[in-house]
Amino acid sequence: MPKLVFLPTDVVLLVLLLAGIAYGIYVRYRPDLRSSWGRVFEAPACASGAVVLAAFILVALIDSVHYRPLLPGQGNSDTPAYATRTFSLLDALLAVPLGSLEKTYSAPLAYASFSKEPAVVNGEQVRVFPRLKFGGAHLGNPENDWLLDVSLRAAAGLLGGAALAAGLAWPGLRRSTRLPKSALLWTVAALGGLIGLSAALAPWYHVLGTDRTGNDVLVQAIKSIRTAVVMGSLTTMATLPFAIVLGVMAGYFRGWIDDLIQYFYTTLSSVPNVLLIAACVLMIQVFIDKNPQMFETGVERADLRLLLLCVILGVTGWAGLCRLLRGETLKLRELDYVQAAIAFGVTPWRIMARHILPNVMHVVLITVVLDFSAIVLYEAVLSYVGVGVDPSTNSFGSMINLARSEMARDPLVWWNLATAFFFMLALVLAANLFADGVREAFDPRSRAFRPRLLKSGRAA
């Protein structure tokens, strides 16, 4: 029986998942919120973005179930010994490509190495492209069989995955009258086709090639999804307590409290973010290096650095949302219902909790979704300059950082950088499309002015 391992980020993601489920139950019994979220998913682009974003989050959750397998021969032992390496459920699903380690670079879907090696052919010393150990190893005559084999497997995986995904999604979509069925079906079919294509080719080829050390690039990109989702979600959640509490307090109390909070976040915004984050990360790394006894495996040490990096980004990045909430609270404080509550002697904290906070949550929600994509891109920048996640942690920033030297090679090794680019593009684009739908549905000003603009446009 394997030993379950609960990493710090696993626990936080589980808490966020439970909080999301609880919020969904709460929305179900609130007609106003249910109507607003219904408008979010009515837009085809937003609905498609939500499907893609949900797929990325699902991969991150699967990669967050960690365990340490039992060593062979320890099944009946009173004190079983476990492996020193921590695996995830996603590692078990990707066991075949994870174990297909090559010597060095290989191009996508190749059966031969990307670099020539010396060999003896017919008694002569020549340089040839050697066959890969795993990629295309099943081909007896690769020069003649490769194209047909790849085409048949790709077509079967693409069509099978698309049909299966669309067939599973159609019964649920058929019962709905508000969702954009056509856009959702095309999105689900496209995702299913890509998954089927990868599943059909991955056991036989390196779909997106290998890197300098022979590791499968597609596996690295899939494993990097969890890092991006953890960075985006945990950093945003760490930002909210400071931004909400201080922003609402500054706008409601005004006076010296407002001046003090403004001075605080203005000073924080004046410090270069990269330098501040780099200093904090280096101090954390020194602490981790001096206390190795705190961690049983290297994965636990890397995960703690990831968690603390998210906390640092959250603690240093709340000034923008705080400034927005301060301005919104200054406006709400002068409205009649707030002034009536003050006249009746309601305490300031109760007014902020019951009258101010619910009316600024649309700003919080919109900013949270927008900041998610910004943090994903920021992680790539930090890893590129060497102050991001642990080097042993898969991330898009690490892939881009390693691709710097590859871009200077001749011939060019392009697939590592291109894979990280397209995966990040898909995640960030899906988050931005979803954020646009949330803004349109929850921003009162957007809903108020849209009919007027449509009416004036028709009149023109």
Residue, then its C-alpha position, 0 to 999 in steps of 0.5 A: m500500500p503506497k504512502l500518501v504524501f500531503l504537500p503544502t500546496d496540495v493542502v491549499l489546493l484542496v482547501l480552495l477546491l472545497a471553497g469553490i464547491a461551497y461557493g457553488i452550493y451558495v450560488r445555487y440558492r441565490p437567484d441573483l448570483r445564479s443569474s449573473w453566473g448564467r450570463v457568464f457562460e452565455a457568451p461563446a468565447c467565455a464558455s469555451g475559455a471556461v472549458v479549457l481553463a477547467a481542463f488545466i485545473l483538472v490536470a493540476l488537481i490530478d498532479s496534486v495527489h502525491y504518494r510514495p510507493l512501497l519498496p519491493g519485498q516490504g509488503n509483510s514488514d512491520t515497519p515498511a520502507y517507502a521509496t525516497r521519491t514522491f510520485s503523483l497520480l499524473d506520473a502514473l498516467l504518464a508512466v510510459p513517456l516518463g520512462s522513455l528517456e533518450k540520450t539527448y535531443s530528438a525532434p517531434l515524432a522522430y525515430a532518429s536522434f537530432s545530432k549525428e554520432p560517429a559510427v562504423v559503416n562497411g568498415e568506414q568511420v562516418r557520422v550518422f543519425p542513430r536510432l532512438k532508444f524508444g521513439g519509433a523503436h517498433l518500426g522495422n524499416p523506418e524510412n518506409d514505414w514511419l509516415l504511414d504509421v504516424s498518420l494512422r495512429a494520429a488519425a485514429g487518436l484524433l477522431g476517436g478522442a474528439a468523438l468520445a469527448a463530444g459524445l460524453a458532453w452532448p447529453g449534458l448540453r442537450r438539457s440546457t437552453r442557455l449555454p452556447k452548445s455549438a461553441l462548447l461542443w467544438t471546444v470539447a471535441a478539440l480538446g478530446g481530439l488533442i488528448g486522443l492524438s497525444a495518447a495514441l502517439a505517446p507510447w510509440y513516439h516523443v510527440l513534441g520531441t526531447d530536451r538536452t537530457g533526453n526527457d520528453v518535452l510534452v511530459q514536462a509541459i503537462k507537469s508544468i501546468r500544476t506549477a502555473v495553476v498553483m502560482g496563479s491561484l495561491t498568489t491571488m488568494a494571498t493577495l485578497p486579505f491585505a487588499i480587501v481589509l486595508g482598501v475598505m478601511a482606507g475608503y470608509f474611515r478616511g482621515w489619518i487611517d486612509d493616509l497611513i494605508q496610502y503611504f504604506y502601499t505607495t511605499l510598497s509599490s515604489v520598491p522594484n518587485v523583482l529585487l524585493i522578490a529575489a531578496c525574499v527568495l534567496m533568504i528562503q533558500v538559505f533557510i531551506d539549505k540550512n535545515p535539510q532535516m525538515f524534509e524527507t524528499g526533495v519534492e517536499r523541499a521544492d514544494l515549500r519553496l513554491l508555496l513561500l514564493c506564492v506567499i511572497l508574490g501575494v504579500t507584495g502584490w496587493a497594492g493595485l487591488c487595494r487602491l481600486l477598493r479604496g476608490e470604490t469604498l469612497k463612492l459607496r460611503e456617500l450613498d443613502y443606505v450607508q448614510a442611513a446605517i450610520a445615522f441609526g448607529v450601526t457600527p462601522w465594522r458591521i456597515m463594512a461587512r454588510h453594506i460595503l463589502p458585498n458591493v465591491m465583490h464584483v471588483v474583487l472577482i474581476t481582478v482575481v481572474l485577471d491577476f491569475s493570468a498575469i501571475v502565470l506570465y510573471e512566474a515565467v519571468l522569475s524563473y527566467v532570471g533564476v529567482g522562481v521555482d526550484p530547479s527540480t520543479n517543472s514550470f514553463g519558466s524553467m523550460i523557457n530558461l533552458a531554451r535560451s541556449e537551444m535557440a543559439r544552436d545550429p541546427l535550431v532546437w525550437w520545440n522546447l520553447a514552442t511547447a512552453f509558449f503554446f501551453m502558456l498561450a492556451l492557459v492565459l488566453a482561456a483565463n482572459l476570455f473567462a475574465d472578460g465574461v465575468r467582467e461583463a456579467f458582474d460589473p454593474r456599469s457594464r450591464a447598465f450601459r450596454p443596452r444604451l450603446l446597442k440602442s444608439g448603435r442601431a439608431a445610428 
